[in-house]
Every structure is written in structure tokens, then in C-alpha cells.
Amino acid sequence: MARTAVITGASSGLGAEFARQLGARGADLVLVARDGVALDSVAASVRAEHGVSVEVLVADLLDAQGLAAVEERLAAGGIDVLVNNAGFGLDLGFEQNDVDAEVRHLRLHVEAAMRLMRAALPAMLARGSGRIINVASVAGFVPRGTYGAAKGWLISFSRWANVVYRPRGVTVTAVCPGFVHTSFHERLGLAPGEEGVAPGLWLDAAVVVREGLRDAARGRSVSIPSWRYKLLVAGSRLLTDAVVVRAAGRGR
Ligand SMILES: NC(=O)c1ccc[n+]([C@@H]2O[C@H](COP(=O)([O-])OP(=O)(O)OC[C@H]3O[C@@H](n4cnc5c(N)ncnc54)[C@H](OP(=O)(O)O)[C@@H]3O)[C@@H](O)[C@H]2O)c1
């Protein structure tokens, strides 16, 4: 499928799983995150298992130089797939969070993803082929604080961009998982079991990435992995905001 893929947030969780599954499909990889040791470990295991070339690009996407380094790598061309996956959650309510933490959260989910797409697109369009995957969330379909709002931006933009760029050979897909076992909740300071998520609502990263890659290959604008979450998103459209906010607010 892919020749060279750039994956942000590849040092753990969904990003590392994208690296494993794209590597298994024969793609060479450029892995981006801040933790160089963790990236090296993902890179070494993908190289050993799949024999593909893996480059590690240590960069903080919230730092102007780090973001510019990834933009330059994308603008130089030769990139077939961009996976905008890096992200994090905030642990308190909007009115309690440090406003600078909110700005970093918005910039990573929206500004960094937007700049990287803008950097990658010209070369992809000139070649007439490319695949962009934006890791959003089912939270982007429901009112769920600034996290849901930021993921909603990614979903809305991907839907527009896929209509406009797909006829020119470049697909744009928002992959929208529900709760997934990764480092995401641990980084929020939550121990296993403290997330307030019903056991049946957890998804495996491998399933999310497999379904996301399949939907991207089919040229879909939106991928919601698993029937459970497809039904929950469809059902949420029939309910009032007050009911959805209460239900969605249970999990962290
Ligand atoms: N887990 C879930 O339940 C869930 C559900 C829906 C959507 N998502 C989304 O899935 C994506 C991946 O999250 P995950 O669940 O796999 O969590 P994770 O295991 O915590 O991975 C987050 C990744 O983002 C990277 N990252 C964070 N800040 C960064 C920065 N400033 N610059 C560069 N990289 C940065 C981290 O790497 P470093 O720390 O090494 O920089 C890490 O590789 C996120 O966008 C998240 O919102 C997660």
C-alpha cells in the first residue's frame, strides 16, 4: 500500500501501532515524537520484524523549531502517508485548567495537524497520490469540552478536504476511536480502572488502526472503529445535548 509514511506521536499507543501495521505493509517510516528512546525502541522492533527503513525524528510539535523540522521533512516530498496522531488530554474541567495548558492542547491537536497537512499536500497533489489520516475521536461528534471541540475541527476539516482532494488522488480520513488502551489515560494520572469507562467500551489499538487503515484505503472521510461506537455516535444524534454531555462525561 504505502511507500513512506510520517507518523506523529509514534513513541506509544496508537502511533506505535500505526508504525507496526504500516511497517507490516512494507512502508518505510518516519517516526515523530519527543521521547527519542521510546521512538528508537519502536523503530528497532519494526525494522527487525518487517525489514523496512525507519527514520526517527525527535521533535516537540509544540516547539516552533520542532514543528518546522517535520514540516520541512514533509515538504521535501517522497512522503505517501501522513498520520497526524500526536495528542494528549487535560485532567480538569475547562474552568479549572491552566489556560496555557488549554492553548498547548489546542495547538497540538489543531495547529500542528493543520500545518503538517499544509506542508504535505503540495507534493502529494503534484504527484497525484497521497493519504492523510487524522486521528480524531468519537468525542469530536458530541459536546465534550475543548477536547471534543478540537477533535471536531479535525473531523470537519477531513470531511471537506477528502471531498476536495480525493478527486486529485489524495484522501483525507479522520479516524475516530472511542476509549483505547494506550498511555493516554495514564498520562492523565489515572490508574487502570479510574477512567470511569465500562469494560465493554474499551478498544484495542490494533483493531482501531486496522479499521482506520482499511477505511483510509477505501477513501472514506470518517472512520469510526467498531460497531459499538458507530451505534453510539448514531444514537447520540437522537438525544439532547444535556443527555449526551452527562453520558459522555462519565468516562475520562
Ligand atoms: N486512548 C484513547 O482512548 C483515545 C481515544 C480517542 C482518540 N485518541 C487520540 O489518539 C491519539 C494518540 O493517543 P494515544 O491514545 O495513543 O495516547 P499516548 O499513548 O499517550 O500517545 C500520545 C503520543 O503523542 C505524542 N505527543 C504528545 N505530545 C507531543 C508533542 N508536544 N510533540 C510530539 N509528540 C507528542 C506522545 O509522544 P512523546 O511523549 O514521546 O512526545 C505519544 O507518542 C491522540 O490524538 C488522542 O487524542 C485516543
The ligand as an ORCA input file, in Angstrom:
! r2SCAN-3c Opt
* xyz 0 1
  N      -6.578      6.432     24.038
  C      -7.806      6.840     23.777
  O      -8.772      6.441     24.473
  C      -8.062      7.750     22.608
  C      -9.381      7.853     22.131
  C      -9.647      8.661     21.048
  C      -8.627      9.360     20.442
  N      -7.344      9.271     20.935
  C      -6.311     10.060     20.266
  O      -5.308      9.181     19.800
  C      -4.097      9.903     19.638
  C      -2.948      9.068     20.193
  O      -3.118      8.964     21.595
  P      -2.863      7.600     22.374
  O      -4.162      7.156     22.926
  O      -2.063      6.655     21.547
  O      -2.036      8.162     23.618
  P      -0.486      8.017     24.029
  O      -0.117      6.583     24.124
  O      -0.348      8.891     25.223
  O       0.288      8.651     22.780
  C       0.356     10.040     22.552
  C       1.511     10.306     21.592
  O       1.575     11.718     21.315
  C       2.919     12.142     21.457
  N       2.985     13.559     21.813
  C       2.351     14.175     22.854
  N       2.702     15.476     22.894
  C       3.560     15.683     21.856
  C       4.279     16.811     21.390
  N       4.193     18.012     22.004
  N       5.084     16.678     20.299
  C       5.196     15.471     19.688
  N       4.538     14.361     20.086
  C       3.737     14.464     21.173
  C       3.490     11.244     22.564
  O       4.893     11.124     22.432
  P       6.019     11.829     23.338
  O       5.507     11.930     24.742
  O       7.207     10.930     23.149
  O       6.221     13.158     22.677
  C       2.847      9.897     22.187
  O       3.616      9.244     21.200
  C      -4.297     11.263     20.322
  O      -4.507     12.250     19.337
  C      -5.555     11.053     21.146
  O      -6.266     12.249     21.336
  C      -7.050      8.474     21.994
*
